[in-house]
Amino acid sequence: MNKCDKLLEKAKNSPNNFSFDEICQLAECYDFIFQRKSGSHTIYEHPILKIEQNRLMNFQNFKGKAKPYQVRQLLKAISILRNEQ
């Protein structure tokens, strides 16, 4: 099991205990590209997803943790990507 697979499993099993660095790493594992940082928001974009498929992902660093709803949004987008491959 590689690092990306381990991060994906951790996100699925424990979205409430996922660090901000881990959510950024997981997004990059699935070809999300860092776009910009705006205040506390870090924006990633995926080149093939549509807007309604969470093409843009917004992550916030809250005391070193990722917000659980943002982890779930990323998991949904990853699910779409894995079904299209």
Number of C-alpha atoms within 10 A of each C-alpha: 5 6 11 16 12 12 18 21 12 14 22 14 11 12 21 15 14 20 20 20 12 19 25 20 15 23 24 16 16 15 15 23 17 16 13 12 13 10 7 11 13 17 18 21 20 22 11 11 15 10 11 8 15 17 17 21 23 18 23 19 15 11 9 12 18 22 20 16 12 16 26 15 16 26 19 14 20 21 11 14 16 10 7 7 5
